Amino acid sequence: MTARPIKRSLTLKGHRTSVSLETEFWLAFRKIADEKQIPINELAAKIDADRGLDSGLASAIRVFVLTHYQAKVRPSE
């Protein structure tokens, strides 16, 4: 596992921004975007729009990835 997050660039609402994510989270995030057949910037924009003001975008992406894979392991009842 990557010890330190790596800064990655995204475009949200026409503006460049960056998030610092560990390689494993970045790869999982890209895989989810591929599964959903949407550009990674579009998925990031959806996560950004849904996150609260209390959390940063990188944290919101990590929680999104975790929740996505937890749902696959433990289907809703």
C-alpha positions in Angstrom: 0.0 0.0 0.0 1.2 3.5 -0.8 2.4 5.2 2.3 1.6 8.8 1.2 -1.2 10.2 -0.9 -0.3 11.5 -4.4 -1.7 14.7 -5.7 -4.0 14.0 -8.7 -5.7 16.6 -11.0 -9.4 16.7 -11.8 -11.7 19.2 -13.5 -14.9 20.2 -11.7 -17.3 22.6 -13.2 -14.7 23.7 -15.7 -12.0 24.4 -13.1 -8.9 22.4 -12.4 -8.6 21.1 -8.9 -6.4 18.5 -7.2 -7.0 15.8 -4.7 -4.4 13.8 -2.7 -5.3 10.1 -2.8 -3.3 7.0 -2.1 -2.7 5.0 -5.3 -5.1 2.2 -4.2 -8.0 4.6 -3.7 -7.2 6.4 -7.0 -7.2 3.1 -8.9 -10.4 1.9 -7.3 -12.0 5.3 -8.0 -11.1 5.0 -11.7 -12.4 1.4 -11.8 -15.8 2.5 -10.4 -16.0 5.3 -13.0 -15.2 2.7 -15.7 -17.9 0.3 -14.3 -20.4 3.1 -14.4 -19.2 4.1 -17.9 -18.8 7.8 -16.9 -15.7 10.0 -17.0 -13.8 10.2 -13.8 -14.4 14.0 -13.7 -18.1 13.5 -13.9 -18.0 11.0 -11.0 -15.9 13.4 -9.0 -18.4 16.2 -9.7 -21.2 14.1 -8.4 -19.3 13.2 -5.2 -18.4 16.9 -4.8 -22.0 18.0 -5.1 -23.2 15.4 -2.6 -20.5 15.9 0.1 -21.0 18.1 3.1 -19.0 21.2 3.7 -17.4 19.4 6.7 -15.4 17.1 4.5 -12.8 17.6 1.8 -13.1 16.1 -1.7 -10.4 13.5 -1.2 -12.1 12.3 2.0 -15.4 12.2 0.2 -13.9 10.1 -2.6 -12.4 7.7 -0.1 -15.7 7.2 1.6 -17.5 6.8 -1.7 -15.0 4.1 -2.8 -15.3 2.3 0.6 -19.1 2.4 0.5 -19.2 1.2 -3.1 -17.1 -1.9 -2.3 -18.9 -2.6 1.0 -22.2 -2.7 -0.9 -20.8 -5.3 -3.2 -19.6 -7.5 -0.3 -22.8 -7.0 1.8 -25.8 -6.5 -0.5 -28.7 -4.5 1.0 -31.3 -6.6 2.7 
